[in-house]
Amino acid sequence: MMRGLNKVCHSLSLISPSPLYPPLFPSIKLSRFSSLHTPGHLRTHSSKSLKTTTTTTTMTTARLHHLVPINSVASENGGSNGSVSSSASNASATEDNLGGRYRLPPPEIRDIVDAPPLPALSFSPQRDKILFLKRRALPPLVELARPEEKLAGIRIDGKCNTRSRMSFYTGIGIHQLLPDGTLGPEKEVHGFPDGSKINFVTWSRDGQHLAFSIRSDEEDSGSSKLRVWVTDVETAKARPLFQSPDIHLNAVFENFVWVDDSTLLVCTIPLSRGNPPKKPLVPSGPKIQSNEQENVIQVRTFQDLLKDESDEDLFDYYATTQLVLVSLDGTVKEIGPPAVYTSLDPSPDQKYLLISSIHRPYSFIVPCGRFPKKVEVWTTDGKFVRELCDLPLAEDIPIAFSSVRKGMRSINWRADKPSTLYWAETQDGGDAKVEVTPRDIIYTQPAEPLEGEQPAILHQLDLRYGGISWCDDSLALVYESWYKTRRTRTWIISPGSKDVTPRILFDRSSEDVYSDPGSPMMRRTPAGTYVIAKIKKENDEGTYLLLNGSGATPEGNIPFLDLFDINTGNKERIWESDKEKFYETTVALMSDQTEGDIHINQLKVLTSKESKTENTQYYIQSWPDKKSCQITNFPHPYPQLASLNKEMIKYQRKDGVQLTATLYLPPDYDPSKDGPLPCLFWSYPGEFKSKDAAGQVRGSPNEFPGIGPTSPLLWLARRFAILSGPTIPIIGEDAEEANDRYVEQLVASAEAAVEEVVQRGVAHPSKIAVGGHSYGAFMTANLLAHAPHLFCCGIARSGAYNRTLTPFGFQNEDRTLWEATSTYVEMSPFMSANKIKKPILIIHGEEDNNPGTLTMQSDRFFNALKGHGALCRLILLPYESHGYAARESIMHVLWETDRWLQKYCVSNGSDVKADLHACKDSTSKGATDSENKAVAASAGGEPELADLEGEESHSLPRSLLCRSNATDVKMEHQSSPVK
């Protein structure tokens, strides 16, 4: 995947928020200065999704919160579109089965969600210009309702011939980054039609041109296919790349790449293509699948797969591409035959192309990433050089983590060489359960080897290969890891010196964030690739790297930049984040325009700075005086919550595991005057191999709180306390499997968190709601089943509740249902539906394509609950997938959630006064028999309800209630805290 990094970094260098779920075993951290999967930069659906190698980007993921408001989008999405109606939050009983219209949440929530978005940022390869990529607000539902084809694990918009549900930019502004760090006036890219939708914005290697796609909804012609446009950066004038209006982009997998500064290789729709094949009304025979060869094939519950021969034909129709070389002067040349090309990668010297494609026979049980795959080398003018591999259909990849495809994989160009290939090959047949040494071998070979020249072995690994960071012939870093043990190792090798023995640089647990040494910062080469930056000091012949680390500590993350001597291992900390008020990170090198080592006194680094109440701003730090120059001045995205209170809290589980959470309190909240608040507990469990690692602090108390359109933090505007991300570690030490004690550890973690916020007097013990998305929804249902004494109600979004429907593994469980039957059953809240007595709101997208969370999961869970008389409500969102996108859907989800919280949390009528009086004379070290029984029941994971003073519904152990009796009594005499 380093090939993908090199291409992506030079093409856009987009600063964007971190991905929601980071990889379990990153050899090094994802880039903070690269084009990640964001709504704006839509290379999200390129062939990178087909690859299986761990990404080994070496810079940290950007947290840029963008720049200027786009007022023009407010009228498009800010108001009613005719299908959304506003109503009071507290619905009457007659509204319980509303189903005919979308609703809007209260204005205090709606105003935050409807705030116009700010542009994304992209630096030029020379770091002298910045793009402002302008965006609109949430898309209307009509866009999600466009017809789409679900084929081979992907969804295709046939009208555009690209992946469906793509977001887009509405405009591009160009700013010069002046020597003093300020921005020059904006030049708006112009020349394209009004209302155009812009995607795939990429810089040429020399930074003189931009390429991007344009689409517009041409309802009269029934076509909105994409065309490629280019812009001269100096003039900002845009024009179509192809003179012919009949040449359209095929962006189902790849789209286009710069081959050199004036030539692009474009995936186009074949001009000879006709209309889509029609499915016959009468099938020619039954659908048949056979395993008469008795192969062992275990796959997870993939969705949107091919179903029959008609689907195969339709997949070929939309995915087949004709590759075209086109120059900026308009010269066009078709190269290669039409095929389903999934990846295009020019060599650093611009002489060769690495071309990947997939072909038949296809499969009905795995997605297209496992279809037969051919990898070839061509010259850049389209002449075939050689075939590297033709991998067969991979239906039999074992489900055990760290298992991979057989044969050559992760085939890439060396970033530090003109045209040298490297790849990995498994020695265990791809099966992680097979014991063998070595497990992976890394090979290297020229693009055009001499006759009889065999691939050379670069390195051998006993764990699973995870990628390479290249520097030069004297230095490269090789990464390997193993999921079962969480072990990760970094090797230092000398690619050009066989007599230099490879040595281990770092050997640690990926879970142990305190020991993370950081990742080497990368620099751009003139060829547009990225290599490890070498740093030199005055009168010092040592070899130094810059290690960029998150700096995890028991007090929170304190990011750092270390000058690291690769030979001695000595470190010198040359920069560190402020510890008291701010959270700062190093984002990227800004002094990599020239070749060779970078002198420490000429070092320039892009950094970010934020606090609990101040949103992220960006600076350029210059050595040797470390002068800091602010280059952005972003407005606060939600000023109405600018004075919210944020605190990272620590507490302990009954088994001694240290836990943390982030506690948010609404602006101007005073616990002595306002008393305890209704509280929303929102989390997502995680698996660990050790208690020590599970108890480590992750994140910073000084980070700015980002609030997305479905964030639980929105309820700060409704005067809720929010317990965000309380750690729920599910630990399986040594040979123990974590999930074998899932329920026990889940309940114990939740109990500790609830006890902490109640003890602090900020959360009303009978007004604590629990919620989560996906695996967090699974958690929510389990807590309502097994810890009903803790929560008054729950919100479960897009979850899976019956693990027997995912029999070949789920989340981080790689045992099958038949290997761990009791675990699957005990973990499934569906099997405990009869125990759920607290109100639960279930929300799911009707078109959920996430493996494991089929919409059927929520439908069947609701029916099971209803069959036992549970108080429950099911909301199915038309056209929505695993995450929700359309404004109508998001607003309705917020309305439903707010209604649920107001009705079953804020207005919860549990009377805790009797408990307070009962425990008034209790001592801190004593407890009654009934209290002990209640505590034991809750801690043991069994759904035994505490019956304290006749209260069954929302009782807590009396020790909890007594600790906050003053504030609890106060709450009995005041109105709802929701204003």
N, C-alpha and C positions, 0 to 999 in steps of 0.2 A: 504493500500500500504506500510505500514511500514514493512510488511513481505518482500516485494520486496526489500526494502532498505537494510534490514539486510542481505539478501542473496547476493545482488549485491555488497555491501560494502566489505564483507569478500571474495567474489569470485574474485574481480579484483581491486577494489579501483583505477580505472583508472582516471588519471588526463586528462581532456579534455575540449575543449571550451564550453562556455555556449550555451544552446539551443537558436535557433533564436527567437522563440516566447515563452517567459515565461508564465506560467499559470496566468490567470486573478486574481485568488484569492488564491495565495499560503498562507497557514496558516503560514508557515515559508519557508525560502528560499531553493531552490534545492541545493543538495550537491555539494560542490566544490571538493569533494574527493570521488567520486563514479563513477560507470560505467554508463555514460550517453549515449545518442543516437549519437554515432560518427561513422564515416566510418570504423574505425578500430575495435572497440569492438562491435561485431555483436550479442549481445543479444537484439538488437533493435527489433527483430521480435518475441520475446517470448510472453508468455501469458500475460505479463503485459499490452499489448495493449488491452486486453479484459476488464480490470478493470475500474471502473468509479470513484473510490474514489480519492480525491485530494491527491497528494503526499505530505508527510509531512517530508521530509528529513530536517535535521537541520544543515547541514553545507553548505557552500557556494560553487557554481559551479566553478570547476577549470578552469583556463585560461592558462593551460600549453601549450606552443607553441613548445613542443617536443625538441628533441636533435640533433642527428647527421644526416647529409645528407646521402641519400642512392644513391650513384653514380651508382649502378647497374641498377637502374630503368630508368636512363636518356635515354639510347639507346632504351629502349622498347617503351617509350611514347614521347620522346623528338623530334623525327624526323618524317618525313612523313611516313604514312603507306600505301601510294598508292592511298588513296581516298581523300586526302587533298591536295589542291594546293595553293600556295602562290600567292598573287596578290597585286597590289597597292591598297591603301586604297580608293583613289578617283576613283570610277568606272565611266566609261563613260556611256552615255545615252543608248548605245546599250546593256549594261549589266543589265538593270533594271529588267529583268525577268530571271536572272540566276537561274537555278534549277537543273543542271546536276551534280554539284560537290560541295564539301565542300571547304571553303576558310579559309585562315589563316589571323589573324590580323597583324598589323605592328610588327616588331621585339621588339620594346620597350614594347609592351603589352605582346607579346608571351613569351618573356624571363622570365617575372615575373610568368606567369601562369605555365610555364614548369619547373620552379625550382623544383628540387627533394624534396619531403616532408621529414620531420623529424620524427623520431619515437615518438610514444606515450609512456607515462610513467605509470608504475603501481608499487605501493609500496606493499611489503609483509605484511601480517597481523601483524607481529612483528615489522614492520618498520625498519628492518635491511637489506633489499635487495630491489633493484629496477629493474624492467624489462624494457628493451628497445624493444618496439613492432614495428618492422620495416615495413614500408609501401612503396608502389610504387606511381607513379604519377597517373594522370587521366586515367581511364580505356578506352580501345578502344571500338568503337561502336559495334564491333562484339559480345562483352559480353552482351550488352543490347539487341542485336538481338536474343539471345537464346530464344527458345520457352518458353512460360509461360502460365499457366492456371490462369484465373481470376475467382476466386470462393469465394463467401461469404464475399466480401470486402477485400480480400487479394490476393496476386499474388504469385504463386508457381512455382518454377523451378522443373519440373518433373524429370529432369535428375539427379539433386542433392537431390531431396526430401526435399527442404528447401525453405525459401522465396527467391524470385527471386531478382536479382540485388544486391546481397551481395558483399560488398567489402571484403578485407581480409588483413592479415599481410603476409609478405614474410619471416620473421625471428624473432627470440626471442634472445635477449642478456640479461644476468644476471650480475648485478653489486652488490657488497657488499657496503653498506653504512657504512663507517668507523666511529669510535667514534669522529674523528676530523671534520666530515662533508664531507670529500672527498670521491670519489668513487674509489673502487678497480677496477682492470682490468676486462674486459668483458669476460664472458664465454658464448660462442655461443651455444645455444641448437642445438644439432646435432642428426643424426640418421634417420631423415625422408627423403623422396625422394627429389631430387632437383626440384625446381619449385612448391613445395607444396603450397597450399593456406590454411592459418591458420585462424581459427575463434574460438570464445567462450573461450578465455584463462581465466582460473580460478585457483586461489590458493586453496590448501587444507587448512583446518582450522589451522593446525599447521605450515603452511608455508614451509613444506618439499617437497611438490610435486606440479606440475602444471598439469592440464588437459586441453586439447584443441582438436579441430577437425582438420582433414587434408582432403583436397580433391585435386584431380589432374584430369585434363582433359584427360581421356583415350579414345581417339577418336576411336581406333580400336574396343574396346568393347562397345562403345556407352554409357559408364557409368562413372559418376564422383561423385558418392555418397560419403557421408562423413563417415569417420571412426574416432573413439576416440583414442587419443594418450595420454600418460602420460610421465612426465619427473621427474627424481630425481633432485632436485634443486642443490645439491652439485656436482653431476657429470655432469649435463646438458645433459645427455644421454636420448634420447627419444625412446619410443617403443610403438607399438600398445597395447591398453588396452585389446582388445579381441584377443585371439589366432586364432579364426576362421576368415578368410577373408570375410565370408558371412554375418557378422553382421554389419549393417550400421545404422548410426544415422538418426532418423527422427526429423528434426529441424523445422517443419512447425510452431509449437507453442513452446513448451519447448524443451530443448536439454538434459542436464544432470545437476545433482547437487551432491555435496559431502554430503553423509549421515554422515560419520565420517572421520577420517583422512586416512582411508585405503579403503573406500568403496564408490562407486558412484552408483547413480540411474540414468539409462540412458533410454531415449526414443529411441526405435529401430523400424526399419521397420519389421513388422511380417514376419518371414521366410516363412510362407505359402502363402504369397501374390503373386498373379499371375500378369498378364499383366493388364494395365489400361482398364477399361470398355470402350467399343466403343459406340459412339452415333449412334443410328439407322438411316439409310439413310431415312427411311420413318417413321414419327412420328406415334404414336398410336392414337393420337387425338390432338385437339387444346390445346393451353395454356390457362388456365382458372384461373382467380382470382376472388374471390367473397367477398362481404361484406353484405350478406343478413341479418346478425345480427345487422346491422346498428351501428357498433362500430365507434367511433371517433378515427381515426389513422392518425396522422400527422407526417411525417418524412422529414428530409432534403434530399437533392439530393445525396444520397450515390451512389458510383460507384462500379463496379466489382461484382455485386450481382449475386446470383444464378438465373438462368433463367428457369430451367425446371428440371425434374426428372433425366435426364442424368447428369446434373451439380451436383445434390445432390449425386449421386453415385460416381462421380469423386472426389468430396470433401471428402467423406468418405474414398475413396481409398488412397489419399495422406495424409490425416490427421490422420488416425487411427494408433495408436502406441501400441507396446508391451513394457511394462516396464520391465527392466532387472536390477537386482542388480549384480554388478560385483566388486570383490575385486582386489587389486593390485597384488595379487598372481595368478589371472586368474580364480578364482572361479566364476561361472555364475549361476544365478537363476532367472527364469522368475517369476514375481509376477503380480497378477491381470489379468483380461481378456483384450484382445485388445479393445481399445476405443479411442475416440478423447480426449486425455488428454491435458489440456491447462495450468496446473500449478502444480508443485511439490514443497513441502516445508517441510523439516524435522523440527521437534520440536527442541528447543535449547538443550534438554537433549538427543537427538538422539534416542528417543524411538518410536516416532510416525511420520507419514507422513500426511500432509494435501494435499489431492488430489482433484483437480478440473477437470471436464470434461464437454463437451457439447454433446448433443444428439438430435435426431429428436423429434418432427417435426421441420424442418428448415423453413426458410422464404425466399421469393423472394423480400422483400422490405426493409429489414434491414440486416446489416452485422453480422458476426458470434458472435461478442461480445454480441449480444442480443438473441442468440439462447438459448433454454432450458439448464440450467446449474445445474449440480449436484456437491455437495461438500461433501467429505467423509473423515473420519479419519481411517487410517490403522496403524498397527504396522510397524516398519521399515523392518520387514522380510516379509511383504506383507499380513498379516492377517487383514481382515475387522473388524473394531471396531464398527463404527456407521455412519449413514448418517446424516449430519447436515441439508441439505436442498436439494430440487430438484425444482429449480425455473422454472416457465413456460416461454414460448416464450414471449419476451418483445417488441412487436411491438408498444405498446401504451404508451411508455414513452412520456409525454408532451414535447413540444418543448421549453417551457419557461425555461430560465436558472435557475439553482438550482433544477431542477426536476431530479429524480433518479428512479432507478428500485425498484419495490415493493419487500418486503421480506428481508431476511438476505443479507447483502452486506459488503464488506471490512472485510472478515473473515481472521484473522491473529493470529499468536502466540504472546503472550506477550514476549517482548524481555528480561524482567527481571525475568521470571519464567521458570521452566523446561518445562512444557507442559500445559499451560493455554491458552485457546482460548478467543478471544473477537471479537465482530462484532457490527454493527449498524443495526437498523431497523427503517424504516420510519413510521411515524404515520399519514402522510397526503396522503397516497396512492401514494407517489412519485410525486405528483403534487404541484409545487411551488405556484400555484394560490390558493390553499386551505389554509385557515387560521385555524391553530390549534396549541395548545400548550399541551405538548411539540411536537416539529416537528420530532425529532430523539431521539431514546433511544439507549444507548450503553450497551450491555450485556457482561457478562464474565462467563466462565464455564470451569471446568477441561476437559482434553481430554477424560477421562473416568469417567463421573460423577457417584456418587452412585445412586442406584435405587431410583427413585422418586425425585432426586435432580434437581431442576429447575434452569435455568440460572439466575444469580444475576444481578440486575440493577446496573451498575457502575456509570452512569451519564445520565442526561436528558438535551436536548438542544432545544432552541427555534429557532435557525438558522440551517443551514445545516452542518452536521458533516463533518469535514475535516481531521481527523486523530488524533493520540496520539503519544507523545514522552514519553517513559517510563523511569523511573529512578529506583525506588524501591517501597516498600509498603507505604512509606511515601510521595512519590512525583511522580506525572505524570502531564503532560501538555496536555490538550484537546483543539482542535481547531475547531472553527465553523465560518461560513461566510454566507453572503447573497448577491447575485449578484446585485439585483435591487438597494439596498442601499449602496453597497460597504462596508458594515459593516463587520468587522472581530473581533472575540473575542478569547482570550486565557484564559482558566480556569486552576486553579491549584487545584488538587484533591489529596487525600490520599487514594490510592486504598485499603490499608489494614486496614483502620480505618473508620468505618461507622459513628462514632460520630464526625468526623471532617467535618465541613461544607465546601463544595466546594466554592471557591471564584474566582472572575474575576481578572486576573492578568493584562491583557491589553484589552482595548476596544477602537477601533479606526477605521478609514476608511482605507481600503487597498490602496486607491489612495493617501493618505497623506504620501508620502515617508519621509517627514521631521520628522514625529512622530514615525517612525519605530524604536522600541527599539532594534532590532536585534534578532537573533535566538540562542537558546542554543547549545553550541558545544557538540558533541557526542563522547563517548569513546567506544572502542571495548571491549566486554566481552570475557572470555575464550571460551564461547560457540559460538563465531563468530557473535553474535548479537551486536547491537549498542544501548546504553542507554545514558541518559543525564549525563555528567561529573559533579561530585560534587568536589568542591575545598575547601580545608581547609587552615586556616591561623594559625600562631603560637599563642597559648594562646587565641584562639577565638573559641567558640562553635557554631558560626553561620553557616547557610547553604548557601553556595555560589555557583552560577552558572557562567559560562562564556557566555556572550552574544556577539555574533559576528555580527556586523552590517555594512551596506553599508555606513552609515553616510551621508545621503543626506543633503546638505545645499544649500543655494542660490549661493554659489561659486562652487558647484559641490560636488561629493561624496568624503568624507574623512573617509574611513573605520576605524573601531575601534574594540577594545576588552574591554568589561566592566566586572568587577567583581561585580556580582549582588547578593545582599542579598535577598533571596527569602521571608524572613519573614518581613523585614522592607521596602523593595523596594529601599533601598539605593544603589547607584552605585559608583564604583571607576574605572576610566578609567586607565587601566594598559598598554594599547598600542594604538597608533593611527598612521595612515599613515602620511608620510611627506606631507605637504600642498603646498609647493612651486614648486618643480620640479617633484617629483615622485608620482606615484600611487601605493600603497601597499595594500595587502589584507591578511587576515589570511585564510589559506586553511584548515588545519586539525591539530588535536592534534597529537603529536609525542611521548608523554609520557604516553601512556595508556596501556603499556604492562602488568602491574600488577593490581590486583584487589584492590578495595577500593577507597577511596577518594584520589585525587591528591593534594599533598602539593604545595602551590603556589611557593615555592622556588625550586621545582623540575619540574616546568612546562616547556615543550618544545612544540613549535608550528611551523608548516611549514608555511612560508609566501612567498608571491610573490612581486616582485618589478619591475616597468617599468616606462617609461617616454614617452613623445611624440616621441622621436627619438631613444630610447633604448628599445629593445624588452624584454619580460618578462624573469626574472631570479628568481631562487628559493633559499630560505634561511631557515635555522633552527635558531629560536630565543630561547635562553635559559634564564630562570630566575634563580636567582634574578637580575643578572647584565645585563640582556637583551642582552647578547652577540649574535651577528649575524654571522652565518657561511654560506657562499655561497656554494651551492651544485651543481649548474648548470652553464654552460657557453655557452649559445646558440649563434650561429652565427646569424647575422641579416638576415632575410628571403629575403629581397629585398634591397640590399645595394644601388642600383641605386636611391632609393627614401629615403635614410636614412636622408637627410636634408630637407624633406618636411616641410611645415609650417602648424601647426594646431592651431586653436583657437575656443573656445566655445564662441559663440556670443549670446547676448540677445537683444531683441527688443520687441515691443508691437503691438498687434492687435488693430484695431480701436475701439473695444469694451472694451479695457483696459486689455485684457488677456495678461499676460507675455508669450513670446515665446522664445525658444532657438534653436540653430542649431550648428553644427560643421562645420566650414569653413576650408577647406584644400586648400592650394596653392602650386604650384609645387616648387621643389628645386630651389634656387637662384632667385626666383621671386622678382622683385623690382617694386612696383607699379609706382614710379615716373619715372622710365625708360621704363618699359614694357607696362604701361598703362593697361586698363581693359582687362580682358581675356574672352574668351568664357566660359560659366559656365554651369555645369550640376547639376540640382536640383533633388535630389533623396530622396523620403520620403515614409511614410506609415501612414495613419491617425489612430487616436485612440479615443475611446469614454471615456467621463468623466461625473461625476455627479456634479462637482463644478468647478467654474472658478479658485478658489484658488489652487485646486489640479492640474488642467490642467497647471497652470503657474509655477509649481515647477520644479526645475532643476534636471534632471536625467543624470547620467553619470559623468565622470571626464574629465576636460581639459587635464589631464596628462596621460590618458590612451594611450597605444601604439596602433596605427591604424592597425588593422588587415585587410589584403587585400585578399579576397577569389578569386576563379577563375572567378566569374562573377561580382565582386565588381565594383561599379562606381569609386572607388578610382584608378582603373587602368588607368583612363584618366588623372591622374596627370602626367603620363609619356608622355602624348600628350599635355602637357601645358594647361590643363583646370583648372579652379577653380571648386572645388566640394563643393556644399552645401549639406552636408550629414545629413539626419534625421531631417530636420527642423520640429519642432513640429506642428502638424495640429490637434489640439484638437476639437472634435465634442462634444459639451457640451449640456447636457439636465438636467437642475437643477430641483429639486423637482419632480413634476409629469410630467414635460416636457420630451418628448422623443427626444434624441439627433438627430436622423436622420431626424426629421421634419424640421430642419434647416441645413441640411447637406451641400447643395450647397453654401448657404450664408456663413457659417463658413469656408468651404473649400477655397473659393475664398479669403475671408478676410485674412486667414492665409498665403496663397501664396503671396498675395499682400504685406503683411508686410515683408515677407522674401525677396522678390525681391527688394523692396524698400531699405532694409538694405544693401544688397550687392552692389547695384548700387550706393547708397550714399557713401559707403566706397571706391568706385572707383576701385574695383577689378573685377567687372563683367560688361561686355558690355551690355547695356540695350536691344539691338536687337539681342543678341547672347546668350540667356539663354534657354537651353533645359530642359524639365521636363521628369522624368522617374520613373518607379517603377515596382515592381513584385507583382503579386497576387492582394491584395487589393490596393497596390500601383499602379498597372496598371489601376485599376478602377478609382483611383484618377487622374491619368494622363489623361485618356480620358475625365473625367469630367472637368478638368482644361482647356483642349483645347477647349471644347465646351462652357464653361461659363466664361473663362478668357483668351480669345485669345490675349489680349493686353499684356500679361505677358511673353509669351513663343513663341519661333520661331519654335519649333518642339517638338515631344514627342516620347518616347520609352516605350511601354507597353508590359510587359512579363507575360504570364500565368494568364490573368485576366478574370473576368466575367463582362459583360457589359449590360446584360438585366436581371434585377432582377425579371421579371415575370417568368423566367425560374427557379428561386429558390423560389417558392411561400410560403414555410413553414419556412422562416427565412434564414438569411445569416449573416456572420460575427457575430456581437453582437446584431443583430436585431432579436427579438423573436416574433414580431407580424407577422401575416400571410399577404399575399397579399390582402386578402379580408378585413382584419382589418385596413390596412394602404395603401390602393390602391394608393392614390396620392403620398405618400412617395416613394413607390416602383417605380412608373413611373418617378417622378421627379429626383430620384437618378440615374436612368439608362441612361448612355451616349448613349446607343443604340437608345433611344427615341429622343436624340438630335443630331443624326448623321448628319442631314442636317445643323447643326450649326458649325461643325468642318471643318475649312478651313486651318488649319496649318498641315504640314506634320506629319504623325503618322506612326511609325514602330510597327507592332504588331507581337509578337513572342509567340509561344505556342508549348508545347510538344504534339505529337499526341496521347500519352498514358497517359494523365493527369488523375490521379485518385483522385485528391483532391475534396471533396464534394463542389459543387457549381461552380467550374472552369472547366467545361467540355470543351474540345477542340472546340466543336460546338459554344461556346460563341465567340471565336475569328473569326471563319469562318463566322458566320452570321453578326458579327459587321463589318468585312471587306466588305462583300457584301452590307451592308447598306451604308457604306461610299462610296464605289465605285458607288453605284446607285445614289449618289448625287454629283459625280464628285470630291470627295475629293482626295488629294494627299496622298496615303497610300500604304503600302506594308505589306504583310502577309507572315510570315515564319513559317512553320510547321515542327517540328523536329521529324523525324522518331524515334520510340522506346523510346522517352524521356517522362518522367512523369512531375509532377508539378515543380520540380527542375531539372536542367539539369546536367547530369553526365558524358557522354562520351566526350573524348577529341575532337573528330571531331565536335560534337554538340556545345560544349563550344567555341571552336575556331571560329566556324562559327557565333555564336551569337555575339562574340566580333567583328568579321569582319563586320557584318551587322550593328552593333551599331556604330562602328567607321566610316563606310562609311556614315551612316545617319547623324552623327554629323558633319563630314567634309563638307558634301554637303549642309545641311540645317541649320547648326549652324555657323560653322567657316566661311563658304563662303556666309553667308546670306547677301544679297545686300541691305538691308534696309538703307536708307540714313537718318541718324538722324541729319545731319548738319543743315537742314532747321529748325528743331525743336530747335536746340541749338541757332541759330540766332534769332528765334522768341521769345525765352524766355530770351534772353540776358539781357534785361532791366527789367525783372520781379523782384519784391521784394520778400523776403522770406515769407512775410505775406500776399501777395496778389495773386490773380489768375484770369485769364480771364474766361469769361462765358463758353467758349468751354472746358477749362481745368476742370472746376467744373463739367461739364456734363460728361466728360470722367471719372473722379474720381468716380462720383456717379454711373455711369454705371458699372464700374468694381467692386465697393464695394457692389453693390446691387445684384450681382450674375446673372444679365441678360446679355446675350451675345451681348450687344450693342458695336460695334467696335468704338474705338476712331478714329475720322477722323481729325487728326491734320496736318495742312499744306498739305493735300492731301495724307498723309501716312495712309493706312488702315491696313497694315499687322502687323507691329511690334512696334506700337507706345505705349509709356507709358505716364502717366500724365506728363505735362511739368515740374512740380516741381521735378520729379525724374530726368529728363534729365538735367535740369539746374544744379543740385547739382554736377554732374560729367562732366561738359562741357569741362574742360581742358583735361581730359584724353580721353573723347570721340573724341575731335578734333584730338588729337594725333593719335588715332586709324585710323582715316581717311587717314593718310599719311604713315602708316607703313604696312608692309606685315603681313601675317597671323602669329599669335603667335605660331602656331604649327610648331615645328622644324622637 
